[in-house]
Amino acid sequence: MGKQDYFSVLALQPDVHFCSDRSEIVEKNIQKHLHLLDFLVPYTSGICGAPVRLAVFPEFAFHSLPQNADCSWNGVAVSIPGEETELLSKKAKELNIYIASHAWEEYPDLPGRPLSVGFLIDPDGEVILKHHKTVTTKIAEAGDAAPADVYDWFVEKFGDGLDAFFPVVDTEIGKMGFMICGEGQYGECSRGLMMNGAEIIVRPNAWVEPYMTEPNDVMTVISQFAAFSNMCYLVESNWARHHNPYWPVGSGSGQSQIVDYQGRLMARASASCETGVGAALNMESLRRHREEVNFGARQTYMPTFIFRKIYETEVWPKNSLMEQTESKNALEWEVIRRQVVEERRDIFPRSKGD
């Protein structure tokens, strides 16, 4: 495989529309994605002075949050690959780019408990990487399942190694892996990718206010630290306006961005509407930095034999959905969260609350 060391990447920032049925996905969202690619790939290539080879869409790009009013799953999910991803595959071949996006997928042998999946399509139109979101935000994302919730099923299907939970694919433009939205709140997720050799972290986001603009711009803090601490480029796409009957339209406010391996912002969307931002990546510069840097050489100085002691006890329960036929709603997940608090009072000292 011939390597390309200098190229541009594109963080797309589309409006995202709620779908009450799978049949609405193409018309409401994917057709617009194709139009954005047609305009922004050549435009960004010219602006950056290097051809765009990777385009990233946000979390829930296909269907918005697929939930009912009580935050239970509304039944909308896709197959990956499937008829919806095939439209992006054709565009990837046409434009000679990698396309990253996100959707919920319901596996036939795990009915009623869809998983949150980031996927990467290569320039030949093939889905070459799927990442199952390891930690889901149970209140906001109630209705899906994380690997821990169906652990026995997951490891039987995908394995129990680091590659199963933090997969990375080696491509002509570098080694890539996903860190989806709230996974960024856990340093283990980006570190798992780094330990598998990731050079580009692809981050589909569905962040909402007040967490992604000043004075509380946690989204950027997380992304800059993940890129810096793991010496990776990071390409982050956040949705623009969020057209969902249960959310304010302005709850998703853009700020898509690209960060370099020293934690520096290379590009950031100033608009909260539909747009895209790009930047040129220099993979030779990244690899040289990893090899030669000594002060703050995070990848070489890690005493993993010490760090692993942190995880000798468990917190979140395993297999909480294995005996169910459907996932939980927000209130049901909250019961489990409260149980964790009570069981781990060594972590959660009792407050003086009411």
Residue frames relative to the residue before (quaternion, step in Angstrom):
aa qw qx qy qz dx dy dz
M 1.0000 0.0000 0.0000 0.0000 0.00 0.00 0.00
G 0.3364 -0.7465 0.5408 0.1927 3.58 -0.67 1.09
K 0.3260 -0.7667 0.5251 0.1738 3.56 -0.86 0.96
Q 0.1854 -0.7386 0.6374 0.1177 3.55 -1.17 0.71
D 0.2208 -0.8448 0.4818 0.0746 3.54 -0.41 1.27
Y 0.7796 0.2320 -0.1290 0.5672 3.61 1.17 -0.39
F 0.2587 0.7421 -0.5607 0.2607 3.56 -0.56 1.20
S 0.4498 -0.6721 0.5115 0.2904 3.58 -1.29 0.12
V 0.1999 -0.7355 0.6320 0.1401 3.51 -1.31 0.46
L 0.2314 -0.7829 0.5726 0.0751 3.54 -1.18 0.66
A 0.1566 -0.7525 0.6347 0.0803 3.56 -0.84 1.05
L 0.1967 -0.8053 0.5540 0.0768 3.57 -0.41 1.24
Q 0.1402 -0.7982 0.5852 0.0284 3.55 -1.02 0.85
P 0.0524 0.8408 -0.5350 0.0635 3.61 0.29 1.22
D 0.5350 -0.5020 0.5386 0.4142 3.50 -1.35 0.16
V 0.1935 -0.7711 0.5975 0.1046 3.57 -1.09 0.73
H 0.1731 -0.8130 0.5543 0.0425 3.56 -0.78 1.11
F 0.5063 -0.6562 0.4861 0.2770 3.53 -1.01 0.93
C 0.1334 -0.7750 0.6141 0.0675 3.56 -1.06 0.81
S 0.2603 -0.7752 0.5587 0.1384 3.56 -0.76 1.03
D 0.7673 0.1518 -0.0951 0.6158 3.56 1.34 -0.18
R 0.6066 -0.5839 0.3951 0.3675 3.58 -1.08 0.69
S 0.6134 0.5870 -0.3472 0.3984 3.58 1.06 -0.69
E 0.6457 0.5388 -0.3186 0.4373 3.61 1.21 -0.37
I 0.4908 0.7201 -0.4129 0.2649 3.60 1.19 -0.46
V 0.6904 0.4903 -0.2989 0.4400 3.57 0.77 -0.99
E 0.7134 0.4636 -0.2718 0.4498 3.58 0.74 -1.04
K 0.7358 0.4494 -0.2493 0.4410 3.58 0.86 -0.95
N 0.8360 0.2032 -0.0681 0.5052 3.60 0.97 -0.76
I 0.7421 0.4530 -0.2843 0.4040 3.60 0.53 -1.10
Q 0.6062 0.5502 -0.3767 0.4335 3.62 0.97 -0.69
K 0.6538 0.4945 -0.3133 0.4794 3.59 1.01 -0.76
H 0.6030 0.5564 -0.3552 0.4479 3.59 1.05 -0.69
L 0.6554 0.5120 -0.3118 0.4594 3.56 0.95 -0.84
H 0.6509 0.5063 -0.3178 0.4680 3.58 1.00 -0.81
L 0.6371 0.5218 -0.3295 0.4619 3.59 0.98 -0.79
L 0.6454 0.5133 -0.3200 0.4665 3.58 0.97 -0.80
D 0.6421 0.5399 -0.3288 0.4337 3.58 0.91 -0.87
F 0.7259 0.4116 -0.2496 0.4914 3.58 0.98 -0.78
L 0.7786 0.4314 -0.2148 0.4019 3.55 0.65 -1.17
V 0.5864 0.5732 -0.3970 0.4122 3.64 1.05 -0.48
P 0.7237 0.3879 -0.2786 0.4981 3.66 0.69 -0.87
Y 0.6101 0.5595 -0.3513 0.4374 3.60 1.05 -0.73
T 0.7072 0.4557 -0.2638 0.4719 3.57 0.82 -1.02
S 0.5875 0.5644 -0.3697 0.4468 3.58 1.06 -0.66
G 0.6893 0.4738 -0.2777 0.4726 3.56 0.95 -0.86
I 0.6473 0.5252 -0.3180 0.4517 3.57 0.97 -0.84
C 0.7504 0.4064 -0.2102 0.4769 3.57 0.90 -0.95
G 0.4051 -0.7328 0.4641 0.2890 3.60 1.18 -0.39
A 0.7144 0.2995 -0.2421 0.5842 3.56 1.22 0.49
P 0.5507 -0.6501 0.3973 0.3411 3.61 -0.92 0.80
V 0.4556 -0.6451 0.5383 0.2940 3.57 -1.05 0.78
R 0.0696 -0.8055 0.5883 0.0164 3.56 -0.86 1.02
L 0.7732 0.2106 -0.1324 0.5834 3.59 1.24 -0.26
A 0.0366 -0.7769 0.6285 -0.0078 3.55 -0.91 1.01
V 0.1434 -0.8189 0.5554 0.0187 3.57 -0.79 1.08
F 0.1959 -0.7635 0.6087 0.0907 3.55 -0.96 0.99
P 0.5917 -0.6181 0.3877 0.3429 3.62 -1.19 0.45
E 0.6621 -0.4407 0.4160 0.4408 3.50 -1.38 -0.01
F 0.8266 0.1690 -0.1693 0.5095 3.57 -1.12 0.77
A 0.2492 0.8112 -0.5019 0.1670 3.59 1.19 0.43
F 0.6717 0.5262 -0.3066 0.4219 3.59 1.01 -0.75
H 0.8708 0.0733 0.0646 0.4818 3.59 0.76 -1.02
S 0.4593 -0.6411 0.4648 0.4025 3.63 1.24 0.08
L 0.6977 -0.4014 0.3306 0.4927 3.60 -1.23 -0.27
P 0.2488 -0.8120 0.5097 0.1380 3.63 -0.42 1.16
Q 0.3517 0.7599 -0.4557 0.3020 3.54 0.53 1.23
N 0.4348 -0.6245 0.5792 0.2924 3.47 -1.40 0.36
A 0.7455 -0.4134 0.2745 0.4450 3.57 -1.30 0.07
D 0.7108 0.4242 -0.2642 0.4950 3.63 1.08 -0.62
C 0.5420 -0.6529 0.3611 0.3867 3.57 1.34 0.30
S 0.4348 0.6380 -0.5049 0.3859 3.59 1.15 0.46
W 0.6350 -0.5521 0.3836 0.3806 3.60 -1.22 0.42
N 0.3324 -0.7702 0.5132 0.1813 3.59 -0.89 0.93
G 0.6329 -0.5859 0.3144 0.3967 3.60 1.26 0.22
V 0.5799 0.5881 -0.3824 0.4142 3.61 1.24 -0.11
A 0.2496 0.7211 -0.6123 0.2066 3.54 -0.79 1.13
V 0.3114 -0.7461 0.5594 0.1829 3.58 -1.26 0.23
S 0.4090 -0.6235 0.5791 0.3296 3.51 -1.39 -0.07
I 0.1251 -0.7934 0.5943 0.0415 3.57 -1.00 0.85
P 0.4411 -0.3407 -0.7862 0.2669 1.55 -0.79 2.38
G 0.0171 0.7889 -0.6131 0.0370 3.52 -1.30 0.43
E 0.7781 -0.3658 0.2261 0.4579 3.55 -1.28 -0.11
E 0.6575 0.4998 -0.3232 0.4619 3.59 1.05 -0.66
T 0.6837 0.4751 -0.2993 0.4661 3.58 0.87 -0.87
E 0.5654 0.6140 -0.3871 0.3917 3.58 1.13 -0.52
L 0.6123 0.5436 -0.3519 0.4536 3.59 1.09 -0.63
L 0.6597 0.4709 -0.3025 0.5015 3.57 1.03 -0.73
S 0.6013 0.5660 -0.3575 0.4362 3.59 1.06 -0.66
K 0.6512 0.5037 -0.3186 0.4699 3.57 0.94 -0.83
K 0.6647 0.4916 -0.3054 0.4724 3.59 0.99 -0.78
A 0.6109 0.5450 -0.3527 0.4532 3.61 1.04 -0.69
K 0.6625 0.4886 -0.3053 0.4787 3.58 0.98 -0.82
E 0.6531 0.5337 -0.3096 0.4391 3.56 0.96 -0.90
L 0.7838 0.3372 -0.1594 0.4965 3.58 0.92 -0.93
N 0.3644 -0.7544 0.4690 0.2796 3.59 1.33 -0.08
I 0.5091 0.6291 -0.4222 0.4083 3.55 0.85 1.02
Y 0.4272 -0.6001 0.5947 0.3221 3.49 -1.44 0.15
I 0.1177 -0.7840 0.6072 0.0527 3.58 -1.01 0.84
A 0.1163 -0.7787 0.6153 0.0388 3.56 -0.86 1.05
S 0.1102 0.7843 -0.6048 0.0838 3.57 -0.97 0.85
H 0.3338 -0.7453 0.5559 0.1552 3.54 -1.34 -0.08
A 0.1460 0.7570 -0.6309 0.0869 3.55 -1.19 0.68
W 0.4781 -0.5898 0.5362 0.3689 3.53 -1.33 0.05
E 0.1185 -0.7876 0.6032 0.0413 3.54 -1.05 0.86
E 0.1966 -0.7560 0.6149 0.1083 3.55 -0.96 0.95
Y 0.2622 -0.7686 0.5663 0.1404 3.57 -0.63 1.12
P 0.5676 -0.6312 0.4020 0.3431 3.62 -0.94 0.84
D 0.7283 0.4084 -0.2442 0.4931 3.59 1.07 -0.68
L 0.7105 0.3015 -0.2617 0.5795 3.60 1.27 0.38
P 0.0072 0.8518 -0.5237 0.0071 3.62 0.66 1.03
G 0.8210 0.3037 -0.2128 0.4341 3.53 -1.22 0.65
R 0.7408 0.3292 -0.1925 0.5530 3.59 1.29 -0.10
P 0.0754 -0.8387 0.5384 0.0322 3.61 0.42 1.18
L 0.3106 -0.7273 0.5793 0.1976 3.54 -1.24 0.52
S 0.4554 -0.6594 0.5348 0.2680 3.54 -1.25 0.62
V 0.0198 -0.8550 0.5117 -0.0815 3.57 -0.41 1.27
G 0.1719 -0.7214 0.6614 0.1121 3.52 -1.02 0.93
F 0.0277 -0.8196 0.5720 -0.0162 3.59 -0.89 0.85
L 0.2438 -0.7683 0.5838 0.0979 3.53 -1.21 0.72
I 0.1770 -0.7676 0.6126 0.0652 3.53 -0.89 1.08
D 0.3100 -0.7689 0.5294 0.1802 3.60 -0.86 0.92
P 0.7018 -0.4874 0.3060 0.4198 3.63 -1.22 0.21
D 0.6188 0.5008 -0.3554 0.4899 3.60 1.27 -0.09
G 0.5653 -0.6367 0.3653 0.3762 3.56 1.28 0.06
E 0.5471 0.6222 -0.3937 0.3983 3.59 1.25 0.22
V 0.4105 -0.6500 0.5740 0.2821 3.55 -1.16 0.67
I 0.0751 -0.8518 0.5184 -0.0076 3.58 -0.29 1.27
L 0.7902 0.1552 -0.0982 0.5847 3.59 1.25 -0.12
K 0.0059 0.7553 -0.6553 0.0000 3.53 -1.09 0.85
H 0.0819 -0.7841 0.6150 0.0171 3.54 -0.92 0.97
H 0.2316 -0.7667 0.5865 0.1208 3.56 -0.77 1.05
K 0.4884 -0.6982 0.4394 0.2845 3.56 -0.57 1.18
T 0.3573 -0.7970 0.4507 0.1841 3.54 -0.48 1.22
V 0.7831 0.1360 -0.0736 0.6024 3.60 1.09 -0.66
T 0.1043 -0.7990 0.5907 0.0413 3.57 -0.59 1.13
T 0.4722 -0.6542 0.5133 0.2926 3.55 -1.17 0.66
K 0.3466 -0.8237 0.4010 0.2017 3.54 0.03 1.33
I 0.6505 0.4996 -0.3347 0.4640 3.61 1.03 -0.61
A 0.7451 0.4067 -0.2290 0.4765 3.59 0.76 -1.04
E 0.7889 0.3076 -0.1423 0.5126 3.58 1.03 -0.77
A 0.2093 0.7886 -0.5505 0.1768 3.59 1.08 0.52
G 0.6485 0.4946 -0.3869 0.4303 3.55 -1.00 0.82
D 0.7180 0.3592 -0.2527 0.5401 3.58 1.17 -0.40
A 0.3719 -0.6916 0.5652 0.2528 3.54 -1.35 -0.11
A 0.2760 -0.7111 0.6180 0.1904 3.53 -1.16 0.67
P 0.6846 -0.4886 0.3246 0.4327 3.62 -1.14 0.41
A 0.6374 0.5363 -0.3441 0.4332 3.62 0.97 -0.74
D 0.6535 0.5451 -0.3113 0.4229 3.58 1.08 -0.74
V 0.7596 0.1904 -0.1085 0.6123 3.57 1.25 -0.52
Y 0.0489 0.8840 -0.4646 0.0177 3.52 1.11 0.82
D 0.6655 0.5109 -0.3213 0.4390 3.61 0.81 -0.92
W 0.6529 0.4969 -0.3054 0.4832 3.58 0.98 -0.87
F 0.6717 0.5295 -0.3075 0.4170 3.57 0.86 -0.98
V 0.7199 0.4460 -0.2786 0.4531 3.59 0.73 -0.97
E 0.6015 0.5400 -0.3639 0.4629 3.59 1.11 -0.52
K 0.7223 0.4429 -0.2420 0.4728 3.56 1.04 -0.80
F 0.8334 0.2308 -0.0745 0.4967 3.59 0.87 -0.95
G 0.5783 -0.5805 0.3878 0.4220 3.60 1.23 -0.26
D 0.4116 -0.7275 0.5110 0.2007 3.54 -1.33 0.29
G 0.5180 0.6526 -0.4099 0.3711 3.58 1.23 0.32
L 0.7322 -0.4036 0.3108 0.4521 3.54 -1.34 0.05
D 0.6309 0.5570 -0.3281 0.4289 3.59 1.06 -0.74
A 0.6268 0.5535 -0.3445 0.4268 3.58 1.10 -0.60
F 0.7703 0.3693 -0.1813 0.4872 3.56 0.96 -0.88
F 0.7888 0.1564 -0.0779 0.5892 3.60 1.14 -0.60
P 0.0297 0.8546 -0.5176 0.0282 3.58 0.70 1.07
V 0.1120 -0.7612 0.6377 0.0367 3.54 -1.18 0.77
V 0.1734 -0.7822 0.5906 0.0961 3.57 -1.01 0.80
D 0.3439 -0.7293 0.5616 0.1857 3.55 -1.01 0.91
T 0.0066 0.8129 -0.5795 0.0578 3.57 -0.62 1.15
E 0.7023 -0.4596 0.3325 0.4302 3.56 -1.28 0.07
I 0.7262 0.3906 -0.2513 0.5069 3.61 1.17 -0.41
G 0.7530 -0.3402 0.2000 0.5266 3.59 1.22 0.13
K 0.5820 -0.5710 0.4531 0.3605 3.52 -1.36 0.10
M 0.0792 -0.8368 0.5410 -0.0283 3.55 -0.67 1.16
G 0.0500 0.7759 -0.6282 0.0312 3.53 -1.20 0.69
F 0.4814 -0.6930 0.4775 0.2450 3.58 -1.26 0.49
M 0.0003 0.7054 -0.7071 -0.0483 3.48 -1.31 0.63
I 0.1650 -0.8470 0.5025 0.0534 3.56 -0.14 1.30
C 0.8644 -0.2002 0.1232 0.4444 3.54 -0.83 1.12
G 0.8674 0.0874 -0.0353 0.4886 3.60 -0.55 -1.18
E 0.4801 0.6433 -0.4516 0.3896 3.61 1.20 -0.17
G 0.5847 0.6073 -0.3665 0.3937 3.56 1.16 -0.57
Q 0.6019 0.5724 -0.3585 0.4261 3.59 1.21 -0.40
Y 0.6922 0.3815 -0.2488 0.5598 3.56 1.33 -0.13
G 0.3900 -0.7583 0.4739 0.2199 3.56 -0.41 1.24
E 0.5536 0.6315 -0.3840 0.3837 3.57 1.20 -0.48
C 0.6340 0.5653 -0.3442 0.3999 3.60 1.03 -0.72
S 0.7032 0.4161 -0.2755 0.5064 3.59 0.82 -0.89
R 0.6286 0.5306 -0.3418 0.4543 3.61 1.07 -0.65
G 0.6067 0.5457 -0.3490 0.4608 3.58 1.08 -0.66
L 0.6417 0.5070 -0.3169 0.4804 3.56 1.03 -0.77
M 0.6478 0.5209 -0.3223 0.4529 3.58 0.92 -0.89
M 0.6679 0.5042 -0.3033 0.4557 3.59 0.93 -0.88
N 0.6737 0.4340 -0.2903 0.5230 3.57 1.25 -0.31
G 0.6467 -0.5880 0.2969 0.3847 3.57 1.26 0.30
A 0.3348 0.7734 -0.4947 0.2123 3.61 1.21 0.16
E 0.1789 -0.7679 0.6091 0.0861 3.53 -1.11 0.84
I 0.7517 0.1851 -0.1176 0.6220 3.56 1.25 -0.51
I 0.1750 -0.7573 0.6223 0.0933 3.56 -0.78 1.08
V 0.2096 -0.7624 0.6054 0.0917 3.54 -0.77 1.11
R 0.0391 -0.8446 0.5328 -0.0346 3.57 -0.58 1.16
P 0.1060 -0.7699 0.6281 0.0390 3.62 -0.20 1.23
N 0.0895 -0.8305 0.5497 -0.0106 3.56 -0.72 1.09
A 0.0491 -0.7349 0.6707 0.0882 3.50 -1.37 0.37
W 0.1468 0.8199 -0.5336 0.1466 3.53 0.82 1.04
V 0.1860 -0.7782 0.5948 0.0776 3.53 -1.17 0.68
E 0.6254 -0.5108 0.4260 0.4080 3.52 -1.31 0.27
P 0.6313 -0.1263 -0.7545 -0.1271 1.60 -2.23 1.16
Y 0.4513 0.7623 -0.3850 0.2589 3.58 1.22 0.37
M 0.7840 0.3671 -0.1936 0.4616 3.59 1.14 -0.03
T 0.6936 0.3123 -0.3186 0.5656 3.56 1.16 0.58
E 0.6365 -0.5277 0.3857 0.4094 3.56 -1.22 0.41
P 0.5853 -0.1311 -0.7939 -0.1001 1.54 -2.19 1.24
N 0.6800 0.4681 -0.2815 0.4892 3.61 1.24 0.09
D 0.1606 0.8330 -0.5109 0.1391 3.57 0.76 1.04
V 0.0303 -0.8452 0.5331 -0.0210 3.54 0.60 1.21
M 0.5805 0.6021 -0.3807 0.3944 3.59 1.03 -0.72
T 0.6999 0.4548 -0.2711 0.4794 3.57 0.89 -0.91
V 0.6057 0.5576 -0.3535 0.4442 3.59 1.00 -0.80
I 0.6715 0.5003 -0.2919 0.4622 3.57 0.89 -0.97
S 0.6952 0.4828 -0.2882 0.4479 3.57 0.81 -0.97
Q 0.6584 0.4987 -0.3216 0.4630 3.58 0.93 -0.81
F 0.6691 0.4862 -0.3160 0.4647 3.57 0.94 -0.80
A 0.6344 0.5280 -0.3428 0.4485 3.61 0.95 -0.79
A 0.6691 0.4873 -0.2996 0.4744 3.59 0.95 -0.87
F 0.6793 0.4975 -0.2870 0.4568 3.57 0.91 -0.93
S 0.7337 0.4585 -0.2599 0.4289 3.58 0.71 -1.07
N 0.7573 0.3387 -0.1926 0.5241 3.58 1.20 -0.48
M 0.3771 -0.7585 0.4619 0.2628 3.59 1.32 0.14
C 0.4544 0.6508 -0.4584 0.3999 3.54 0.82 1.12
Y 0.4364 -0.5723 0.5937 0.3601 3.53 -1.31 0.23
L 0.1090 -0.7830 0.6092 0.0625 3.57 -1.17 0.60
V 0.1128 -0.7828 0.6116 0.0201 3.57 -0.81 1.10
E 0.0553 -0.8419 0.5328 -0.0655 3.53 -0.37 1.34
S 0.0677 -0.7874 0.6126 0.0105 3.55 -0.75 1.08
N 0.0690 -0.7767 0.6256 0.0246 3.55 -0.86 1.00
W 0.5476 -0.6177 0.4334 0.3616 3.58 -1.08 0.60
A 0.4577 -0.6388 0.5385 0.3039 3.57 -1.29 0.37
R 0.7979 -0.0823 0.0853 0.5911 3.61 -0.47 -1.10
H 0.2697 -0.7751 0.5614 0.1066 3.52 -1.06 0.89
H 0.1195 -0.8173 0.5633 0.0207 3.57 -0.24 1.31
N 0.2862 0.7365 -0.5346 0.2998 3.52 0.11 1.40
P 0.5013 -0.6993 0.4082 0.3052 3.63 -0.74 0.97
Y 0.7215 0.4364 -0.2465 0.4778 3.58 1.18 -0.42
W 0.7190 0.3863 -0.2236 0.5327 3.61 1.29 -0.01
P 0.5192 -0.5839 0.4988 0.3751 3.61 -1.17 0.42
V 0.5836 -0.6115 0.4025 0.3514 3.57 -1.00 0.80
G 0.7400 0.4256 -0.2305 0.4671 3.58 1.01 -0.78
S 0.3896 0.7493 -0.4730 0.2510 3.60 1.21 0.19
G 0.7065 0.3252 -0.2422 0.5800 3.57 1.20 -0.45
S 0.0523 -0.8746 0.4802 -0.0417 3.53 -0.33 1.23
G 0.6952 -0.5503 0.2942 0.3568 3.57 0.84 0.92
Q 0.4704 0.6922 -0.4955 0.2327 3.54 -0.93 -1.07
S 0.1945 0.7775 -0.5660 0.1930 3.61 1.05 0.68
Q 0.0046 0.8377 -0.5403 0.0796 3.56 -0.94 0.84
I 0.2524 -0.7242 0.6228 0.1550 3.51 -1.39 0.30
V 0.1185 -0.8049 0.5814 -0.0002 3.56 -0.83 1.10
D 0.3456 -0.7457 0.5230 0.2259 3.59 -0.99 0.73
Y 0.7286 -0.4860 0.2984 0.3793 3.54 -1.34 0.21
Q 0.6665 0.4254 -0.3235 0.5197 3.60 1.25 0.07
G 0.6090 -0.6042 0.3272 0.3963 3.56 1.29 0.35
R 0.5026 0.6645 -0.4178 0.3623 3.59 1.24 0.24
L 0.4496 -0.6654 0.5253 0.2814 3.56 -1.01 0.83
M 0.2126 -0.7849 0.5736 0.0990 3.55 -0.76 1.06
A 0.7801 -0.0714 0.0815 0.6162 3.57 1.11 -0.74
R 0.0429 0.7877 -0.6136 0.0351 3.54 -1.15 0.67
A 0.4537 -0.6836 0.5023 0.2731 3.56 -0.96 0.90
S 0.2768 -0.7667 0.5573 0.1579 3.57 -0.82 0.98
A 0.6760 0.4641 -0.2812 0.4986 3.57 1.23 -0.43
S 0.3719 -0.7247 0.5349 0.2244 3.56 -1.17 0.63
C 0.5801 0.5731 -0.3747 0.4412 3.58 1.28 0.02
E 0.7446 -0.3702 0.2791 0.4802 3.57 -1.29 -0.15
T 0.2601 0.7341 -0.5893 0.2148 3.55 -0.84 1.03
G 0.1836 -0.7518 0.6088 0.1749 3.53 -1.25 -0.46
V 0.1437 -0.7758 0.6069 0.0962 3.57 -1.16 0.55
G 0.1284 -0.8070 0.5747 0.0441 3.52 -1.12 0.73
A 0.0232 -0.7660 0.6416 0.0326 3.52 -1.35 0.27
A 0.4405 -0.6756 0.5268 0.2682 3.53 -1.23 0.56
L 0.2146 -0.7751 0.5853 0.1025 3.57 -0.89 0.99
N 0.1779 -0.7594 0.6195 0.0891 3.54 -1.11 0.80
M 0.2275 -0.8245 0.5054 0.1140 3.56 -0.06 1.30
E 0.5960 0.5504 -0.3701 0.4527 3.59 1.10 -0.56
S 0.6322 0.5246 -0.3280 0.4664 3.57 1.04 -0.75
L 0.6359 0.5204 -0.3231 0.4695 3.60 0.97 -0.83
R 0.7041 0.4723 -0.2821 0.4490 3.59 0.78 -1.00
R 0.6295 0.5176 -0.3361 0.4721 3.57 1.04 -0.71
H 0.6358 0.5331 -0.3221 0.4560 3.57 0.99 -0.85
R 0.6587 0.5126 -0.3130 0.4532 3.59 0.88 -0.92
E 0.6845 0.4964 -0.2828 0.4530 3.57 0.97 -0.83
E 0.8121 0.3674 -0.1374 0.4320 3.54 0.80 -1.06
V 0.5808 0.5956 -0.4045 0.3799 3.63 1.05 -0.55
N 0.1517 -0.7900 0.5839 0.1091 3.57 -1.01 0.74
F 0.6808 0.4252 -0.2915 0.5204 3.61 0.82 -0.89
G 0.8336 0.1016 -0.0946 0.5346 3.58 -0.70 1.05
A 0.3164 0.7552 -0.5179 0.2476 3.60 1.06 0.63
R 0.2006 -0.8507 0.4727 0.1122 3.55 0.40 1.27
Q 0.6892 0.5158 -0.3098 0.4038 3.59 0.89 -0.81
T 0.7415 0.4113 -0.2381 0.4736 3.60 1.08 -0.54
Y 0.7039 0.5063 -0.2696 0.4190 3.58 1.09 -0.61
M 0.4700 0.7199 -0.4273 0.2797 3.61 1.22 -0.03
P 0.2132 -0.7574 0.6016 0.1375 3.64 -0.70 1.03
T 0.1595 -0.8462 0.5009 0.0872 3.57 0.40 1.23
F 0.5989 0.5737 -0.3603 0.4270 3.59 1.12 -0.58
I 0.6528 0.4518 -0.3097 0.5233 3.59 1.24 -0.36
F 0.6706 0.5310 -0.3094 0.4155 3.56 0.83 -0.99
R 0.6466 0.5507 -0.3494 0.3957 3.60 0.94 -0.73
K 0.5316 0.6307 -0.4077 0.3917 3.60 1.20 -0.28
I 0.5380 0.6322 -0.3959 0.3927 3.58 1.21 -0.50
Y 0.7825 0.3793 -0.1546 0.4690 3.56 1.02 -0.85
E 0.3547 0.7571 -0.4841 0.2582 3.57 1.13 0.55
T 0.7225 0.2945 -0.2316 0.5811 3.60 1.27 -0.17
E 0.4217 -0.7118 0.5090 0.2375 3.57 -1.20 0.54
V 0.2498 -0.7502 0.5940 0.1483 3.55 -1.25 0.54
W 0.7884 0.2383 -0.1408 0.5493 3.61 0.34 -1.19
P 0.4825 -0.6981 0.4401 0.2935 3.62 -0.86 0.87
K 0.4392 -0.6817 0.5336 0.2401 3.52 -1.23 0.63
N 0.8677 0.1776 -0.1116 0.4506 3.57 -1.24 0.63
S 0.2316 0.8189 -0.5020 0.1540 3.60 1.06 0.65
L 0.7452 0.3649 -0.2231 0.5115 3.62 1.22 -0.30
M 0.4309 0.7417 -0.4485 0.2511 3.60 1.22 -0.06
E 0.7361 0.4000 -0.2311 0.4947 3.59 1.07 -0.66
Q 0.6233 0.5297 -0.3424 0.4621 3.59 1.27 0.17
T 0.4150 -0.6987 0.5234 0.2561 3.55 -1.28 0.34
E 0.7709 0.1474 -0.1251 0.6069 3.57 1.31 -0.03
S 0.5842 -0.5907 0.4194 0.3658 3.53 -1.20 0.43
K 0.5725 -0.5994 0.4444 0.3397 3.56 -1.32 -0.03
N 0.4263 -0.6427 0.5503 0.3200 3.56 -1.26 0.29
A 0.7553 -0.4181 0.2480 0.4396 3.57 -1.27 0.15
L 0.6687 0.5044 -0.3123 0.4482 3.61 0.91 -0.84
E 0.6504 0.5125 -0.3171 0.4623 3.58 1.02 -0.74
W 0.6392 0.4979 -0.3306 0.4840 3.59 1.02 -0.71
E 0.6231 0.5593 -0.3475 0.4220 3.58 1.02 -0.73
V 0.5840 0.5678 -0.3701 0.4467 3.59 1.10 -0.60
I 0.6702 0.4848 -0.2966 0.4774 3.59 0.95 -0.88
R 0.6348 0.5313 -0.3420 0.4448 3.57 0.96 -0.80
R 0.6567 0.4997 -0.3146 0.4691 3.57 0.96 -0.81
Q 0.6112 0.5426 -0.3502 0.4574 3.60 1.07 -0.66
V 0.6266 0.5297 -0.3344 0.4637 3.58 1.02 -0.81
V 0.6376 0.5279 -0.3285 0.4548 3.59 0.93 -0.89
E 0.6861 0.4860 -0.2904 0.4569 3.59 0.86 -0.95
E 0.6960 0.4844 -0.2793 0.4505 3.59 0.96 -0.84
R 0.7716 0.2914 -0.1660 0.5406 3.57 1.14 -0.53
R 0.0669 0.8243 -0.5554 0.0877 3.55 0.67 1.11
D 0.5053 0.6161 -0.4333 0.4212 3.59 1.28 -0.07
I 0.6908 0.4105 -0.2495 0.5404 3.55 1.25 -0.53
F 0.7844 0.2722 -0.1101 0.5464 3.56 1.04 -0.88
P 0.1710 -0.7896 0.5816 0.0952 3.64 0.09 1.18
R 0.5341 -0.6593 0.4184 0.3241 3.56 -0.89 0.92
S 0.3563 -0.7396 0.5385 0.1897 3.54 -0.93 0.98
K 0.5280 -0.6102 0.4791 0.3455 3.55 -1.31 0.02
G 0.2517 0.8158 -0.4875 0.1830 3.55 1.21 0.50
D 0.7162 -0.4549 0.3084 0.4300 3.55 -1.31 0.31
